[in-house]
Amino acid sequence: MTLSLLLAALAMAGAGRWMSRRWRVLGPAMMGLGGLGLIGVIVLQVRQNVFPPQDKAPSRYEMAVTYGMLNCLLGDMAGQSGKVVLLFPSPRVMDADTEESYEDGFIPLLRHAHVKLDPKAVRLEGANRDLSAFKQALTQAQEAMAVISYAGVPAGFETLFSTAPPESPLFYVFDVDGTTNWLAGLKSGRIKAVVVPRPGVDARHGEEMAGMPETIFARFFLLATPANADEVAASLKTESRIQR
């Protein structure tokens, strides 16, 4: 981009010099514009070198979600290393910036871990509540040690594991809609843990909140495990009835 601007400015200045032999006004004007273009290119180059663009930092709110699920995963993997599939909704449901924020959230969290995880992003081809879309996506996770779903799970999700071998990937879920579609799978052990928005808390302000991921997680989310699955599900159902 900078080279193109530089060549354009030089070409304009050169053309102005040639034209100044025939046109006393137009030639010098083009030379002046070419000179201004050269100055602009120099300023742009200095700015890029002195003030390089900063990569957008992951959202603390979204990093907190990853923190909750990654903490569980690291505890379950017991020092093992391997591939982890990050399952995202289709682009129609989750924009690219949000997806990137979830992915980038892994980087600082993994620095403190003693395992080597290789995240791989997989996107659903259908709706979040389409069982067949999940089945298709999971075919890309057969060699993974774990799957982290940022797309929740559809009703009847546990049936996908009815014929699955015991060594199927560990499964972790973020259910942003606060459903209980995961309840049967969590109680059966096919799903290891679920993160849901804390009932009664407006999570929209989470992105503006400063603090460590664990602090934000405790403020805005609940962690459901096989031990407290019914309790968390009951709190979500109660909140749903109140909103109606």
C-alpha positions as CSV (number, residue, x, y, z in Angstrom):
1,M,0.0,0.0,0.0
2,T,2.8,2.4,1.0
3,L,4.8,1.6,-2.1
4,S,1.8,2.2,-4.4
5,L,1.3,5.7,-2.8
6,L,5.0,6.5,-3.1
7,L,5.0,5.5,-6.8
8,A,1.8,7.5,-7.5
9,A,3.3,10.6,-5.8
10,L,6.6,10.3,-7.7
11,A,4.7,9.8,-11.0
12,M,2.6,13.0,-10.3
13,A,5.6,15.0,-9.5
14,G,7.5,13.8,-12.6
15,A,4.5,14.5,-14.8
16,G,4.2,18.0,-13.3
17,R,7.9,18.7,-14.0
18,W,7.4,17.7,-17.7
19,M,4.2,19.7,-18.0
20,S,5.7,22.8,-16.5
21,R,7.7,23.3,-19.7
22,R,4.4,23.8,-21.5
23,W,1.9,25.0,-18.9
24,R,3.1,27.5,-16.3
25,V,0.2,26.9,-13.9
26,L,-0.8,23.2,-14.3
27,G,2.7,21.8,-14.3
28,P,3.8,23.5,-11.0
29,A,0.4,22.6,-9.4
30,M,0.9,18.9,-10.2
31,M,4.5,19.1,-8.9
32,G,3.1,20.6,-5.7
33,L,0.5,17.8,-5.3
34,G,3.2,15.2,-6.0
35,G,5.4,16.8,-3.3
36,L,2.5,16.8,-0.8
37,G,1.9,13.1,-1.6
38,L,5.5,12.3,-0.9
39,I,5.3,14.1,2.5
40,G,2.1,12.2,3.2
41,V,3.8,8.9,2.5
42,I,6.7,9.8,4.8
43,V,4.3,10.7,7.6
44,L,2.4,7.5,7.1
45,Q,5.6,5.4,7.2
46,V,6.8,7.1,10.4
47,R,3.5,6.7,12.1
48,Q,3.4,2.9,11.2
49,N,6.9,2.5,12.6
50,V,6.6,4.5,15.7
51,F,2.9,3.7,16.5
52,P,2.3,0.2,15.1
53,P,-1.4,-0.9,15.2
54,Q,-2.2,-2.9,18.3
55,D,-4.0,-6.2,18.1
56,K,-7.4,-6.1,19.7
57,A,-7.2,-7.7,23.2
58,P,-9.6,-10.6,23.9
59,S,-12.8,-9.5,25.8
60,R,-12.5,-10.1,29.5
61,Y,-16.1,-11.3,29.6
62,E,-15.4,-13.9,26.9
63,M,-12.1,-14.8,28.4
64,A,-13.9,-15.5,31.7
65,V,-16.1,-18.1,29.8
66,T,-13.0,-19.8,28.5
67,Y,-11.4,-19.6,31.9
68,G,-14.3,-21.6,33.5
69,M,-14.3,-24.4,30.9
70,L,-10.5,-24.6,30.5
71,N,-10.1,-24.9,34.3
72,C,-12.3,-27.9,34.3
73,L,-10.6,-29.4,31.2
74,L,-7.1,-29.0,32.7
75,G,-8.3,-30.7,35.9
76,D,-9.8,-33.6,33.9
77,M,-6.8,-34.1,31.6
78,A,-4.4,-34.7,34.4
79,G,-1.3,-33.3,32.7
80,Q,-2.1,-34.8,29.2
81,S,-1.5,-32.9,26.0
82,G,-3.4,-33.0,22.7
83,K,-5.9,-31.4,20.3
84,V,-8.9,-29.4,21.6
85,V,-11.7,-28.6,19.2
86,L,-13.5,-25.3,19.8
87,L,-17.0,-25.6,18.4
88,F,-18.5,-22.3,17.3
89,P,-22.0,-21.5,16.0
90,S,-22.4,-20.6,12.3
91,P,-21.3,-17.1,11.2
92,R,-25.0,-16.1,11.1
93,V,-25.2,-16.5,14.9
94,M,-21.7,-15.5,16.1
95,D,-19.7,-12.7,14.3
96,A,-16.0,-13.2,13.5
97,D,-14.8,-10.7,16.2
98,T,-16.6,-12.6,19.0
99,E,-15.3,-15.9,17.8
100,E,-11.8,-14.6,17.5
101,S,-12.0,-13.2,21.1
102,Y,-12.9,-16.6,22.4
103,E,-10.0,-18.2,20.5
104,D,-7.5,-15.6,21.6
105,G,-8.7,-16.0,25.2
106,F,-6.9,-19.4,25.3
107,I,-3.4,-17.9,24.8
108,P,-2.9,-16.0,28.1
109,L,-4.7,-18.8,30.0
110,L,-2.5,-21.6,28.6
111,R,0.6,-19.7,29.6
112,H,0.0,-20.8,33.2
113,A,-0.9,-24.4,32.3
114,H,1.5,-27.3,32.3
115,V,0.1,-29.0,29.3
116,K,0.4,-28.4,25.6
117,L,-3.0,-27.9,24.0
118,D,-3.6,-27.4,20.2
119,P,-6.9,-25.6,19.7
120,K,-8.7,-26.1,16.4
121,A,-11.8,-24.1,15.5
122,V,-14.8,-25.9,13.9
123,R,-18.0,-24.2,12.9
124,L,-21.5,-25.6,12.8
125,E,-23.0,-25.8,9.4
126,G,-26.6,-25.5,10.7
127,A,-28.6,-24.0,13.5
128,N,-27.4,-24.3,17.1
129,R,-30.4,-26.6,18.0
130,D,-29.9,-28.8,14.9
131,L,-28.8,-32.3,16.2
132,S,-27.6,-33.3,12.7
133,A,-25.4,-30.2,12.5
134,F,-23.7,-31.2,15.8
135,K,-23.3,-34.8,14.6
136,Q,-21.6,-33.6,11.4
137,A,-19.3,-31.2,13.3
138,L,-18.2,-33.9,15.8
139,T,-16.9,-36.1,12.9
140,Q,-14.1,-33.5,12.8
141,A,-13.3,-34.0,16.5
142,Q,-12.7,-37.8,16.5
143,E,-9.0,-37.4,17.2
144,A,-9.4,-34.6,19.7
145,M,-9.0,-35.1,23.4
146,A,-11.7,-32.6,24.2
147,V,-14.4,-30.5,22.6
148,I,-15.5,-27.1,24.0
149,S,-18.8,-26.0,22.5
150,Y,-19.5,-22.3,22.4
151,A,-22.8,-23.1,20.6
152,G,-24.5,-24.8,23.6
153,V,-26.1,-28.2,22.7
154,P,-29.4,-29.1,21.2
155,A,-32.1,-31.2,22.9
156,G,-31.4,-34.9,22.7
157,F,-27.6,-34.2,22.5
158,E,-26.8,-37.2,24.7
159,T,-28.2,-39.6,22.0
160,L,-25.2,-38.8,19.8
161,F,-23.1,-40.8,22.3
162,S,-25.4,-43.8,22.5
163,T,-23.0,-45.9,20.4
164,A,-19.8,-43.9,21.0
165,P,-16.9,-45.6,22.6
166,P,-15.9,-44.7,26.2
167,E,-12.8,-42.9,25.0
168,S,-14.8,-40.2,23.2
169,P,-13.5,-36.7,23.6
170,L,-14.2,-34.9,26.8
171,F,-17.1,-32.4,26.2
172,Y,-17.5,-29.0,27.8
173,V,-20.4,-26.6,27.0
174,F,-21.1,-22.8,27.2
175,D,-24.8,-22.4,27.0
176,V,-25.3,-18.7,26.5
177,D,-29.1,-19.1,26.2
178,G,-29.3,-20.8,29.6
179,T,-31.2,-23.9,28.5
180,T,-31.1,-27.3,30.1
181,N,-30.5,-29.3,27.0
182,W,-27.3,-30.4,28.5
183,L,-28.8,-31.9,31.7
184,A,-29.1,-35.5,30.6
185,G,-25.7,-35.5,29.0
186,L,-24.1,-34.0,32.1
187,K,-25.7,-36.4,34.5
188,S,-24.6,-39.4,32.4
189,G,-21.0,-38.1,32.3
190,R,-20.9,-37.6,28.5
191,I,-20.6,-33.8,29.2
192,K,-18.1,-33.0,31.8
193,A,-19.1,-29.4,32.7
194,V,-21.4,-26.6,31.5
195,V,-21.1,-22.8,31.9
196,V,-24.3,-20.9,31.9
197,P,-25.1,-17.2,32.6
198,R,-26.0,-16.6,36.3
199,P,-29.8,-16.2,36.6
200,G,-30.8,-12.6,37.5
201,V,-27.6,-11.0,36.4
202,D,-27.4,-8.8,33.4
203,A,-24.4,-10.3,31.5
204,R,-24.4,-7.4,29.0
205,H,-22.3,-5.3,31.4
206,G,-19.6,-8.1,31.7
207,E,-17.7,-6.8,28.7
208,E,-17.2,-3.4,30.4
209,M,-16.0,-5.0,33.7
210,A,-12.4,-4.9,34.7
211,G,-10.8,-7.7,36.7
212,M,-9.3,-11.1,36.6
213,P,-11.2,-13.8,34.6
214,E,-12.0,-15.7,37.8
215,T,-13.6,-12.6,39.3
216,I,-15.7,-12.0,36.3
217,F,-16.7,-15.6,36.0
218,A,-17.9,-15.8,39.6
219,R,-19.9,-12.6,39.1
220,F,-21.7,-13.5,35.8
221,F,-21.7,-17.3,35.4
222,L,-22.5,-20.6,37.0
223,L,-20.6,-23.8,36.5
224,A,-22.7,-27.0,36.3
225,T,-21.1,-30.3,37.0
226,P,-22.6,-33.8,37.5
227,A,-22.6,-33.1,41.2
228,N,-24.8,-29.9,41.0
229,A,-26.5,-30.5,37.7
230,D,-30.1,-30.6,39.0
231,E,-29.5,-27.6,41.3
232,V,-28.3,-25.4,38.4
233,A,-31.0,-26.6,36.1
234,A,-33.7,-25.8,38.7
235,S,-32.3,-22.2,39.1
236,L,-32.4,-21.7,35.3
237,K,-36.0,-23.0,35.1
238,T,-37.1,-20.8,38.0
239,E,-35.6,-17.7,36.3
240,S,-37.3,-18.7,33.1
241,R,-40.7,-18.8,34.8
242,I,-40.2,-15.5,36.5
243,Q,-39.4,-13.8,33.2
244,R,-42.6,-15.1,31.7
